[in-house]
């Protein structure tokens, strides 16, 4: 079920990649910064050690949507920062203009737990 709902997020980002955001639409994407495969700058990770919400509205570039993840460059303090976010790391997605939102449960095996097995 969650994979299907993440498909809604993927489709919204694919449309945005091709056409941009229509009208007043903008997206909030919250993700687990500790999830395997998440790549963000160390300075951003220091400010958001467990969870981060990004806004796709005016200042985003290089949106590239893949099957299991997306890449995007966002402006933080006037500097572009690339982010790589697996869809499985996303905990929430919202389009306030459409009054639409989704929440997801994120599960992953901690490397320390895997070593104990």
MDTraj code that builds the backbone (N, CA, C; nanometers):
import mdtraj as md
import numpy as np

residues = "UNK UNK UNK UNK UNK UNK UNK UNK UNK UNK UNK UNK UNK UNK UNK UNK UNK UNK UNK UNK UNK UNK UNK UNK UNK UNK UNK UNK UNK UNK UNK UNK UNK UNK UNK UNK UNK UNK UNK UNK UNK UNK UNK UNK UNK UNK UNK UNK UNK UNK UNK UNK UNK UNK UNK UNK UNK UNK UNK UNK UNK UNK UNK UNK UNK UNK UNK UNK UNK UNK UNK UNK UNK UNK UNK UNK UNK UNK UNK UNK UNK UNK UNK UNK UNK UNK UNK UNK UNK UNK UNK UNK UNK UNK UNK UNK UNK UNK UNK UNK UNK UNK UNK UNK UNK UNK UNK UNK UNK UNK UNK UNK UNK UNK UNK UNK UNK".split()
xyz = np.array([
    [0.0829, -0.1189, 0.0000],
    [0.0000, 0.0000, 0.0000],
    [0.0874, 0.1254, 0.0000],
    [0.1913, 0.1243, 0.0874],
    [0.2776, 0.2427, 0.0955],
    [0.3535, 0.2648, -0.0342],
    [0.3943, 0.1566, -0.1015],
    [0.4633, 0.1715, -0.2294],
    [0.3722, 0.2393, -0.3313],
    [0.2449, 0.2036, -0.3306],
    [0.1492, 0.2662, -0.4220],
    [0.1333, 0.4149, -0.3905],
    [0.1276, 0.4480, -0.2636],
    [0.1158, 0.5884, -0.2253],
    [0.2424, 0.6660, -0.2595],
    [0.3580, 0.6007, -0.2450],
    [0.4832, 0.6668, -0.2852],
    [0.4843, 0.6893, -0.4363],
    [0.4114, 0.6064, -0.5087],
    [0.3965, 0.6263, -0.6527],
    [0.3283, 0.7584, -0.6847],
    [0.2377, 0.8020, -0.5988],
    [0.1724, 0.9326, -0.6164],
    [0.2776, 1.0432, -0.6064],
    [0.3643, 1.0330, -0.5062],
    [0.4739, 1.1289, -0.4905],
    [0.5631, 1.1263, -0.6143],
    [0.6019, 1.0072, -0.6588],
    [0.6890, 0.9949, -0.7755],
    [0.6236, 1.0593, -0.8985],
    [0.4943, 1.0334, -0.9193],
    [0.4247, 1.0921, -1.0344],
    [0.4200, 1.2437, -1.0252],
    [0.3931, 1.2971, -0.9066],
    [0.3896, 1.4427, -0.8897],
    [0.5254, 1.5036, -0.9228],
    [0.6321, 1.4376, -0.8788],
    [0.7665, 1.4891, -0.9082],
    [0.8023, 1.4719, -1.0557],
    [0.7581, 1.3626, -1.1180],
    [0.7846, 1.3431, -1.2608],
    [0.7167, 1.4515, -1.3438],
    [0.5934, 1.4847, -1.3097],
    [0.5220, 1.5922, -1.3803],
    [0.5939, 1.7244, -1.3587],
    [0.6379, 1.7488, -1.2365],
    [0.7102, 1.8725, -1.2060],
    [0.8416, 1.8768, -1.2833],
    [0.9089, 1.7645, -1.2949],
    [1.0348, 1.7577, -1.3700],
    [1.0115, 1.7982, -1.5154],
    [0.9015, 1.7531, -1.5733],
    [0.8731, 1.7798, -1.7141],
    [0.8115, 1.9164, -1.7397],
    [0.7230, 1.9614, -1.6487],
    [0.6425, 2.0803, -1.6760],
    [0.6612, 2.1941, -1.5771],
    [0.7316, 2.1689, -1.4677],
    [0.7402, 2.2693, -1.3620],
    [0.6152, 2.2628, -1.2756],
    [0.6118, 2.3469, -1.1752],
    [0.4956, 2.3511, -1.0854],
    [0.3893, 2.4427, -1.1440],
    [0.2655, 2.3949, -1.1556],
    [0.1597, 2.4799, -1.2108],
    [0.1055, 2.5767, -1.1068],
    [0.0828, 2.7006, -1.1474],
    [0.0168, 2.7990, -1.0623],
    [0.0792, 2.8133, -0.9256],
    [-0.0064, 2.8059, -0.8236],
    [0.0373, 2.8262, -0.6850],
    [0.0764, 2.6955, -0.6160],
    [0.0832, 2.5860, -0.6898],
    [0.1197, 2.4582, -0.6285],
    [0.2628, 2.4623, -0.5772],
    [0.2845, 2.3985, -0.4653],
    [0.4184, 2.3785, -0.4105],
    [0.4119, 2.2548, -0.3229],
    [0.5265, 2.1918, -0.3042],
    [0.5303, 2.0650, -0.2326],
    [0.6170, 2.0755, -0.1086],
    [0.5727, 2.0086, -0.0038],
    [0.6538, 1.9852, 0.1149],
    [0.6881, 1.8369, 0.1147],
    [0.8166, 1.8064, 0.1260],
    [0.8620, 1.6681, 0.1313],
    [0.9453, 1.6522, 0.2576],
    [0.9014, 1.5649, 0.3471],
    [0.9743, 1.5374, 0.4709],
    [1.0381, 1.4006, 0.4566],
    [1.1649, 1.3911, 0.4976],
    [1.2349, 1.2640, 0.4841],
    [1.3285, 1.2414, 0.6019],
    [1.3597, 1.1141, 0.6217],
    [1.4495, 1.0698, 0.7281],
    [1.5929, 1.0880, 0.6782],
    [1.6673, 1.1775, 0.7411],
    [1.8037, 1.2069, 0.6958],
    [1.9018, 1.0952, 0.7291],
    [1.8604, 0.9991, 0.8128],
    [1.9489, 0.8881, 0.8480],
    [1.9269, 0.7654, 0.7600],
    [1.8289, 0.7716, 0.6718],
    [1.7951, 0.6572, 0.5879],
    [1.9108, 0.6249, 0.4928],
    [1.9419, 0.4961, 0.4746],
    [2.0496, 0.4583, 0.3825],
    [2.0249, 0.5118, 0.2416],
    [2.1258, 0.5730, 0.1848],
    [2.1162, 0.6266, 0.0499],
    [2.0851, 0.7746, 0.0433],
    [2.0382, 0.8338, 0.1537],
    [2.0155, 0.9785, 0.1553],
    [2.1514, 1.0470, 0.1478],
    [2.1630, 1.1430, 0.0559],
    [2.2863, 1.2199, 0.0448],
    [2.2525, 1.3682, 0.0510],
    [2.2986, 1.4309, 0.1588],
    [2.2848, 1.5748, 0.1762],
    [2.4166, 1.6268, 0.2322],
    [2.4383, 1.7568, 0.2198],
    [2.5612, 1.8166, 0.2707],
    [2.5736, 1.7945, 0.4209],
    [2.6960, 1.7792, 0.4670],
    [2.7206, 1.7603, 0.6102],
    [2.6608, 1.8737, 0.6928],
    [2.6675, 1.9964, 0.6413],
    [2.6125, 2.1108, 0.7150],
    [2.4613, 2.0993, 0.7308],
    [2.3928, 2.0471, 0.6299],
    [2.2479, 2.0267, 0.6399],
    [2.2166, 1.9129, 0.7356],
    [2.2972, 1.8074, 0.7298],
    [2.2756, 1.6946, 0.8198],
    [2.2970, 1.7359, 0.9646],
    [2.3923, 1.8247, 0.9890],
    [2.4167, 1.8730, 1.1249],
    [2.2960, 1.9505, 1.1781],
    [2.2296, 2.0248, 1.0901],
    [2.1107, 2.1013, 1.1308],
    [1.9857, 2.0147, 1.1383],
    [1.9859, 1.9032, 1.0652],
    [1.8694, 1.8146, 1.0581],
    [1.9176, 1.6703, 1.0768],
    [1.9563, 1.6344, 1.1987],
    [2.0185, 1.5032, 1.2213],
    [1.9257, 1.3835, 1.2033],
    [1.7941, 1.4027, 1.2081],
    [1.7054, 1.2873, 1.1934],
    [1.5984, 1.3066, 1.0864],
    [1.5508, 1.4278, 1.0696],
    [1.4421, 1.4509, 0.9743],
    [1.4540, 1.5917, 0.9171],
    [1.4145, 1.6053, 0.7915],
    [1.4233, 1.7342, 0.7238],
    [1.3017, 1.7510, 0.6343],
    [1.2502, 1.8713, 0.6266],
    [1.1424, 1.9035, 0.5338],
    [1.1953, 2.0030, 0.4319],
    [1.1769, 1.9701, 0.3040],
    [1.2164, 2.0612, 0.1977],
    [1.0904, 2.1126, 0.1291],
    [1.1012, 2.2308, 0.0711],
    [0.9893, 2.2917, 0.0000],
    [1.0299, 2.3090, -0.1457],
    [0.9502, 2.2543, -0.2341],
    [0.9715, 2.2734, -0.3772],
    [0.8735, 2.3793, -0.4218],
    [0.9267, 2.4998, -0.4446],
    [0.8403, 2.6090, -0.4853],
    [0.9110, 2.6974, -0.5863],
    [0.9978, 2.7870, -0.5409],
    [1.0605, 2.8813, -0.6331],
    [1.2065, 2.8487, -0.6638],
    [1.2820, 2.8118, -0.5636],
    [1.4259, 2.7975, -0.5821],
    [1.4684, 2.6509, -0.5752],
    [1.4391, 2.5785, -0.6837],
    [1.4894, 2.4419, -0.6969],
    [1.5304, 2.4209, -0.8417],
    [1.6325, 2.3354, -0.8593],
    [1.6877, 2.3102, -0.9909],
    [1.7230, 2.1624, -1.0013],
    [1.7490, 2.1214, -1.1241],
    [1.8051, 1.9890, -1.1527],
    [1.7229, 1.8744, -1.0934],
    [1.5916, 1.8893, -1.0924],
    [1.5071, 1.7798, -1.0443],
    [1.5187, 1.6639, -1.1419],
    [1.5579, 1.5496, -1.0894],
    [1.5720, 1.4280, -1.1696],
    [1.5084, 1.3133, -1.0921],
    [1.4015, 1.2592, -1.1468],
    [1.3255, 1.1538, -1.0802],
    [1.3630, 1.0191, -1.1403],
    [1.4030, 0.9274, -1.0543],
    [1.4354, 0.7898, -1.0938],
    [1.3280, 0.6974, -1.0357],
    [1.3414, 0.5689, -1.0589],
    [1.2429, 0.4716, -1.0100],
    [1.2343, 0.4704, -0.8574],
    [1.3487, 0.4734, -0.7894],
    [1.3510, 0.4582, -0.6443],
    [1.3948, 0.5816, -0.5672],
    [1.4269, 0.6913, -0.6373],
    [1.4810, 0.8087, -0.5689],
    [1.4663, 0.9319, -0.6570],
    [1.4991, 1.0468, -0.5985],
    [1.5058, 1.1679, -0.6787],
    [1.6227, 1.2532, -0.6320],
    [1.6722, 1.3324, -0.7259],
    [1.7792, 1.4276, -0.7002],
    [1.7228, 1.5665, -0.7249],
    [1.7700, 1.6609, -0.6464],
    [1.7256, 1.7980, -0.6606],
    [1.8316, 1.8894, -0.6017],
    [1.8414, 2.0093, -0.6550],
    [1.9276, 2.1115, -0.5971],
    [1.8369, 2.2201, -0.5415],
    [1.8583, 2.2539, -0.4152],
    [1.7801, 2.3571, -0.3473],
    [1.8731, 2.4658, -0.2967],
    [1.8170, 2.5846, -0.2777],
    [1.8940, 2.6964, -0.2260],
    [1.8841, 2.7012, -0.0738],
    [2.0007, 2.6991, -0.0082],
    [2.0101, 2.7146, 0.1367],
    [2.1065, 2.8289, 0.1637],
    [2.0569, 2.9358, 0.2266],
    [2.1395, 3.0536, 0.2535],
    [2.2064, 3.1055, 0.1264],
    [2.1334, 3.1031, 0.0160],
    [2.1826, 3.1573, -0.1094],
    [2.2750, 3.0664, -0.1884],
    [2.3016, 2.9472, -0.1382],
    [2.3905, 2.8542, -0.2086],
    [2.3145, 2.7280, -0.2475],
    [2.3351, 2.6843, -0.3703],
    [2.2714, 2.5616, -0.4168],
    [2.3333, 2.4398, -0.3519],
    [2.2471, 2.3497, -0.3002],
    [2.2931, 2.2262, -0.2369],
    [2.2215, 2.1084, -0.3028],
    [2.2976, 2.0125, -0.3558],
    [2.2336, 1.8948, -0.4146],
    [2.1878, 1.7974, -0.3054],
    [2.0735, 1.7346, -0.3284],
    [2.0199, 1.6337, -0.2376],
    [1.9822, 1.5112, -0.3197],
    [2.0059, 1.3945, -0.2622],
    [1.9625, 1.2683, -0.3219],
    [1.8747, 1.2002, -0.2170],
    [1.7486, 1.1737, -0.2527],
    [1.6521, 1.1226, -0.1554],
    [1.5829, 0.9981, -0.2102],
    [1.6060, 0.8821, -0.1497],
    [1.5289, 0.7636, -0.1872],
    [1.3818, 0.7821, -0.1482],
    [1.2914, 0.7370, -0.2320],
    [1.1492, 0.7496, -0.1987],
    [1.1165, 0.6775, -0.0681],
    [1.1870, 0.5698, -0.0385],
    [1.1626, 0.4948, 0.0850],
    [1.1982, 0.5753, 0.2097],
    [1.2768, 0.6843, 0.1951],
    [1.3135, 0.7691, 0.3086],
    [1.2081, 0.8748, 0.3395],
    [1.1147, 0.8963, 0.2470],
    [1.0142, 1.0018, 0.2630],
    [0.9113, 0.9609, 0.3672],
    [0.8880, 1.0508, 0.4629],
    [0.7902, 1.0255, 0.5689],
    [0.6602, 1.1025, 0.5483],
    [0.6651, 1.2107, 0.4673],
    [0.5436, 1.2890, 0.4427],
    [0.5589, 1.3674, 0.3129],
    [0.4463, 1.3879, 0.2468],
    [0.4397, 1.4657, 0.1235],
    [0.3106, 1.5450, 0.1267],
    [0.3182, 1.6747, 0.0922],
    [0.1973, 1.7567, 0.0922],
    [0.2026, 1.8605, -0.0192],
    [0.0867, 1.8890, -0.0743],
    [0.0667, 2.0010, -0.1662],
    [-0.0411, 2.0874, -0.1018],
    [-0.0009, 2.1898, -0.0255],
    [-0.0991, 2.2717, 0.0465],
    [-0.2019, 2.3384, -0.0450],
    [-0.1611, 2.3759, -0.1664],
    [-0.2548, 2.4408, -0.2581],
    [-0.3699, 2.3470, -0.2941],
    [-0.3379, 2.2186, -0.3111],
    [-0.4404, 2.1190, -0.3441],
    [-0.5062, 2.0607, -0.2195],
    [-0.4604, 2.1044, -0.1023],
    [-0.5099, 2.0496, 0.0249],
    [-0.4964, 1.8974, 0.0255],
    [-0.3763, 1.8520, -0.0099],
    [-0.3490, 1.7096, -0.0233],
    [-0.2225, 1.6751, 0.0534],
    [-0.2264, 1.5632, 0.1262],
    [-0.1069, 1.5211, 0.1981],
    [-0.1064, 1.3718, 0.2216],
    [0.0143, 1.3170, 0.2337],
    [0.0347, 1.1755, 0.2614],
    [0.1393, 1.1613, 0.3706],
    [0.1235, 1.0588, 0.4533],
    [0.2266, 1.0251, 0.5514],
    [0.2648, 0.8799, 0.5303],
    [0.3951, 0.8528, 0.5493],
    [0.4478, 0.7197, 0.5253],
    [0.5210, 0.6703, 0.6484],
    [0.5265, 0.5388, 0.6609],
    [0.6049, 0.4750, 0.7663],
    [0.7376, 0.4338, 0.7034],
    [0.8463, 0.4738, 0.7645],
    [0.9784, 0.4413, 0.7113],
    [1.0402, 0.3311, 0.7948],
    [1.0839, 0.2254, 0.7272],
    [1.1516, 0.1151, 0.7956],
    [1.2829, 0.0869, 0.7261],
    [1.3859, 0.0683, 0.8049],
    [1.5129, 0.0221, 0.7518],
    [1.5907, -0.0424, 0.8638],
    [1.6767, -0.1325, 0.8237],
    [1.7571, -0.2050, 0.9216],
    [1.8808, -0.1229, 0.9531],
    [1.8996, -0.0909, 1.0779],
    [2.0167, -0.0170, 1.1228],
    [2.1390, -0.1062, 1.1040],
    [2.2483, -0.0479, 1.0537],
    [2.3692, -0.1261, 1.0291],
    [2.4186, -0.1943, 1.1572],
    [2.4050, -0.1267, 1.2719],
    [2.4473, -0.1871, 1.3983],
    [2.3652, -0.3122, 1.4302],
    [2.2337, -0.3056, 1.4029],
    [2.1472, -0.4216, 1.4252],
    [2.1847, -0.5351, 1.3317],
    [2.2208, -0.5032, 1.2090],
    [2.2572, -0.6061, 1.1118],
    [2.3847, -0.6774, 1.1574],
    [2.4763, -0.6040, 1.2197],
    [2.6001, -0.6651, 1.2679],
    [2.5727, -0.7638, 1.3818],
    [2.4663, -0.7417, 1.4557],
    [2.4345, -0.8278, 1.5676],
    [2.3741, -0.9598, 1.5243],
    [2.3136, -0.9622, 1.4046],
    [2.2467, -1.0836, 1.3564],
    [2.3414, -1.1921, 1.3252],
])
top = md.Topology()
chain = top.add_chain()
for i, resn in enumerate(residues, 1):
    res = top.add_residue(resn, chain, resSeq=i)
    for name in ("N", "CA", "C"):
        top.add_atom(name, md.element.get_by_symbol(name[0]), res)
traj = md.Trajectory(xyz[None], top)
